[in-house]
Amino acid sequence: MLQVVNQVLERKTSKKTYLLVAELDVTESMTKAALTELAAAAEIPLPLIQIATPTEKDRDSEIDWCALADEFEVSCQVASIVELAAGFFPKLTAETCSMQTLTLMSELERIKTQHQDFFILKPTGYHRNGMFSGVNVPSTSQHLDLTLFDSDPSRASGEADKAARALRDRVVSAVAEGCAKGKPFNTRVWWGDQMRQVRCVPLLESAVDDMPALWIAFLSDLGRYAGCLVQAFLNMGE
């Protein structure tokens, strides 16, 4: 499991309040990359490195698959091959690694960028149809805060405030309807020159009713505007 950790700031005071951890399963990508590099380092054809599993016909048999796996490990000298490959891994570069490893690194970078910009939404009430009757935005991610307010010191603070408020309003408006179901969902907002993905997830259950007390809205694909979200806001008015 991969953990993506981000600092959360209280929006009004910019005080660091807590860390938000998003946990994601990257087992498949890790396995593909590791096996490919293992095969290359040990000079073994990749098709020969595979996990043996019982067929449907043999699933009910009395074969001791654990004992069989141990026997394979001894006969194939798996441990020595892995040890040999382990010394090869630190020397990998973008030019020498496999396509599977490049894919893994690309996926890890995508996961990071998808979870570094977010707003914490706190509903003040719900309508009968489940939509927000009111909502506060008490916290934001440190990365998004820095991107909005420290991107260009030459910009008047008023412009940064307007851009931040516009972005918050667009996100709140976009997620209001989807939050009625009380489950994670995806939506989009227009920002800069195209639609941006928003992933909205319940963060804390309410002790009073069955509706979430807090939501988190992850803003994807803002990386292109890193350092110029205010400019993106200004461009929208042109």
N, C-alpha and C positions, 0 to 999 in steps of 0.2 A: 504494500500500500504506500502511496505517495502522499505526503502532507504538504499542502501549500499554506504558508503562514503569512498573515498580513496584519499590520498594526492598524487599530481602529482609533479614530480621533473623535472627541466630542465636538460637534460642529461649531457651537457658540464660543467655546473657550479654546479650541485647538489642543485640549489636554488629551494625552494618550490615555485611553481607558482600558483597553484589553487587547488581546490577540485573537484573531479569528482564524481557525484552522479548517481548511477544506480537505477532506480525505478522499482520494481517488485510487481506483484499482488500475495499475498499469502492468499487471502480471504478464499479459499476452505479449505486449510490445517488448518488455524486458527479456522475456524468454526467447523470442525470435532473434533479437539482437545478440544475446549472449551465445546462443547456439551457433549462429552464423560466424561470430568471431572465434568461437571455440574450434569450429571446423577448419577455419582458415589457419589458425595458429598451429593446430595439430596436423594440418595437411591431410584431413580426412574428409571425404565427400559428405556434404551436408545430408543427403538422403540416408546415409548410414547412421546418423545420429538421430535417434527417434525414441519416443517413449512407448514401450511395448505394453499394450493393454489387452485384456481378454476379449475375444469375439463374443457376440451374442450367444453363439452356440456353446461356448465354454464358460459362461458366467456362472452357471449353476454347478459346475464341476467342482471336485475337491482338490484342485490344484492349489498349492501354496504359492501364490504369486509373490509374496514378500521373499520367500526363500529363493524363488527363481530369479528375482531381481538381484538379490545378494550374489547369486552365482554368476550372473551376467557381469556384475560390477568387478568381481575378482578376475574373471576370464578376460575381460576387455581392458583391464587396468585403467578404469575410469578415473580413479583418484590421481594417478600420475599425469594423465592427459590434462585434467583440469588444472593441476598445479603448474604444468608447463604453460598452459594458455594464460593463466593468471599473471604471469610475468610479462606477457605480451600486451595485455590490455592497456597498461599505463602509457604505452608508446603510441597508441592509436592517434591519428589526426584525421581531419576532414578528408584528406586526400587518400589515406590508407585504410580507413574503416569501411565496413560494408554498407550497402544501401539500407539494410535493416537498422543499423545503428544510426545512420543519418535520419531515418524516419523516426526512430525513438527520440532523438534529440529535438527534432522538429515538434513532435507531439508534446514533449515536456515543456518546450518554450510556449506552445499554444496554451497548455494548461495554465502556465504561470500568468500569461497575459489575460486569460479569461477570468482570473480571480483576483487581480490586483486593483481593479477599479470597481467600487461598489458603494451603494447607499444603504443605510439601515433605516427601514420604514416602521413607524409606530402608529398604527391606526388609533384614532381617538374615538371611533365608533363605527358601526356597520348599519347599512340599510337592511330592510327585510330581505332584499334579494342577495345579500351577502357582500355588496360593494361597499367601499369605504364611504362613510359619511364625513369623515375628516381624517387627516393624516399629518403626522410630524416627521421630520427627517432629523433625528437627534445626532446621528453619527455618520461618518463617511470614512473611507479608507485613507490612510496617510498618503498613498501614492496619488490618488485622485485629487486630494486636497493640494498637494504640492504642484500637480500638473495645472490646476486651475489658477492658483494664486501666486505661485512663485515662478511661473513660466517665463514671464517677460516683465522685469522691473520697470520698464519704460511705460508700460500700460497704466492708465489711471486705475486706482483700486475700484472705482465705480464700475468700470467695464468688466472687471473680473467678477464683481458681485452680481452683475446682471447676467453674465454668462453662467455662473454657478446656479443662480436662481432659475434661469431658463432650462438648464439641463435637469435640475431636480423636478421642476414642474412637468416637463415632458415625460420623465420616467414615471412619476406618480400617476399621471394621466394614462400612460400606456399600461400600467399594471393593475389599475383599479378594478377593471372588469374581471381579469383573470384570477384575482385574489378571492373572488366570491366562492370558488370551489375549495379553497383551503389546502390546495396541493401545489407542488412545484410545477412551473410552466415556463414557456418561452414566449417572448413578444419582441417588438422592435420599436425603435424611436428614430426619427430623422435628426441627424446632427452632422453639420459640416456640409457634405455633398452627397450623402447616401444614407440608407437605413442601417442602423447599428443594432446588433442583437442584444437582448436583455434576458437574463436568466433569473427568475424570481423564485425564491425558496423560503418556506416558513422557517423561522429561526428560533422561536420560543412560543410554546403553547400557553394560552391564557388559563389562569386558575379559576376564572369565572364562567366561561363558556367554552365551546369547542372550536372557536375561531382563534387563529394564531395571534399572539400579542405583539410579535415582532416579525418582520419580513426582511430579507436581504435581497437586493437587486444588483446582480453582477452585470457590468457593462462591458461587452466584448468589442474588440476591434477599434478601441480608441487609441491604440498605439501609434497609428499614423499621425495623430494630432498631439503626440507627446510633446509638451512644451509650447503648444499653440492652440489649446482648446478655446481660449478667448478669441483668437483670430478666426477660428472656425465659426464661432457664434456671430462675430461681426460680418463674416462672409455671407451668412444666411440672410442678412438684411439687404444685401446688394442686389 
